[in-house]
Amino acid sequence: MSPQSAQPFTFLRRALVLDAVASGATALLLIAAAGLIDGWLGLPVALLRGAGLVLVPYVAFVVVVARRARIEPAAVWSIIACNVLWAVASVALLLSGQLAPTGLGIAFVVAQAIVVAALGELQYLGLRRPAARTSATAAPAPQGL
């Protein structure tokens, strides 16, 4: 591989890729297995499948942003905002009293909210890093994503 074709990964780009992979895996689980896990979680199939379907365009957007040669900060701020909203909405759903999740369901919702919040934090840190603002945003996009 020549130096010109090297695909350096920056902290920010890696955080975006991690988000896309985690969110894609979650979407796949929720869409494909909603009918199998609803009883274990005590969450309605429609909620699980709907959440998975909402993640599909989100994952596509994160992949597009991560693959760009120059990562636009505004796009990353949009992703961070989505992560914050998802985490807050997850906790609010549990606190609303509208559902009766099992202990495993509560643990699942809380765990994914924590992971989503952590991904947003990693992306925020990636934006704040001086190297990310200068070299990472102008680095070539990875070809394998």
Residue pairs with C-beta under 8 A, 6 or more apart in sequence:
5 140
6 140
7 139
7 140
7 141
7 142
7 143
7 144
8 135
8 139
8 140
9 17
9 142
10 126
10 131
10 132
10 135
10 136
10 139
11 122
11 125
11 126
11 129
11 131
11 132
11 136
12 71
12 76
12 123
12 126
12 127
12 129
12 132
12 136
12 137
13 66
13 71
13 126
13 136
13 139
13 141
13 142
14 126
15 119
15 122
15 123
15 125
15 126
16 62
16 65
16 66
16 71
16 76
16 79
16 123
16 126
17 66
17 142
17 145
18 119
18 122
19 62
19 79
19 83
19 119
19 123
20 59
20 62
20 63
20 66
20 145
22 115
22 119
23 55
23 58
23 59
23 62
24 55
24 59
26 52
26 55
26 112
27 52
27 53
27 55
27 56
27 59
28 52
29 37
29 52
30 48
30 49
30 51
30 52
30 55
31 49
31 52
31 53
31 56
32 52
34 45
34 48
34 49
34 52
35 45
37 48
38 44
38 45
38 48
40 102
40 104
40 105
41 48
41 101
41 102
41 104
41 105
41 108
42 99
42 100
42 101
42 102
42 104
42 105
43 99
43 101
43 105
43 108
43 109
44 99
47 99
58 82
61 75
61 78
61 79
62 79
63 145
65 71
65 72
65 75
65 76
65 79
66 141
66 142
66 145
67 141
67 142
67 145
68 75
68 141
69 138
69 139
69 140
69 141
70 137
70 138
71 136
71 137
72 137
73 127
73 133
73 137
76 123
76 126
76 127
77 127
79 120
79 123
80 120
80 123
80 124
80 127
83 116
83 117
83 119
83 120
83 123
84 117
84 120
86 113
86 116
87 113
87 114
87 116
87 117
87 120
90 109
90 110
90 112
90 113
90 116
91 109
91 110
91 113
93 99
93 109
94 101
94 106
94 109
94 110
99 105
101 108
101 109
126 132
126 136
127 133
129 136
